[in-house]
Amino acid sequence: MGGDVIKIDPPRKLVHTFTHQWLKGVITTVTWELVEVDGGTQLTMTHTGITEFGEMTGHDKGWDEHLLRLRMMLS
């Protein structure tokens, strides 16, 4: 997998491209946004550019796993 940073606005926002072998050359975009909230930080992650439903479903499961690992590391 790989990608390039498109925009960075520390500590609020990171936007980068994202691709891997199963996307068959399709370049997608992932946006991470952090907002301070009472008692912590809210993370919103948006992944755009996936055009086929099967690809979207697979990525949804993958991101769930990665975000769970992140949550566990921060606990």
C-alpha positions in Angstrom: 0.0 0.0 0.0 1.1 3.5 -0.5 0.2 7.1 -0.9 1.2 10.7 -0.8 0.4 13.5 1.6 -1.8 16.1 -0.1 -2.5 18.4 2.8 -1.4 18.7 6.5 -2.8 21.1 9.0 -1.3 20.0 12.4 -2.8 19.0 14.7 -6.2 19.2 13.0 -6.1 17.6 9.6 -4.2 15.2 7.4 -5.2 14.3 3.8 -3.4 11.7 1.8 -3.8 9.5 -1.2 -4.2 5.7 -0.7 -3.9 2.7 -2.9 -2.9 -1.0 -2.8 -2.8 -4.0 -5.0 -6.6 -4.8 -4.6 -7.5 -1.3 -5.9 -5.8 -2.2 -9.2 -4.2 1.2 -9.7 -7.2 3.3 -8.4 -5.9 6.2 -6.3 -8.3 7.1 -3.4 -8.2 9.8 -0.8 -8.2 9.5 3.0 -8.9 12.5 5.2 -8.3 12.4 9.0 -9.8 15.3 11.0 -9.3 15.9 14.8 -11.6 18.1 16.8 -11.2 18.8 20.5 -14.3 17.8 22.5 -15.0 17.6 26.2 -12.7 15.1 27.8 -10.9 14.2 24.6 -10.5 14.3 20.9 -13.0 13.3 18.1 -11.5 11.6 15.1 -13.3 11.6 11.8 -11.8 9.5 9.0 -13.3 9.8 5.5 -12.1 7.5 2.6 -13.3 8.7 -0.8 -12.8 7.5 -4.4 -13.9 3.8 -4.0 -16.2 3.1 -6.9 -17.3 -0.5 -6.4 -19.5 -1.7 -3.6 -17.4 -4.8 -2.9 -14.3 -2.7 -2.6 -16.1 -0.3 -0.2 -17.3 -3.1 2.0 -13.8 -4.7 2.3 -12.2 -1.3 3.1 -14.8 -0.6 5.7 -13.9 -3.8 7.6 -10.2 -3.1 7.2 -10.5 0.5 8.6 -12.6 -0.9 11.5 -9.7 -3.1 12.4 -7.1 -0.4 12.1 -9.2 2.1 14.1 -9.7 -0.5 16.8 -5.9 -1.0 17.1 -5.4 2.7 17.3 -8.0 3.0 20.1 -6.3 0.2 22.0 -2.9 1.8 21.7 -4.3 5.1 23.0 -6.1 3.5 26.0 
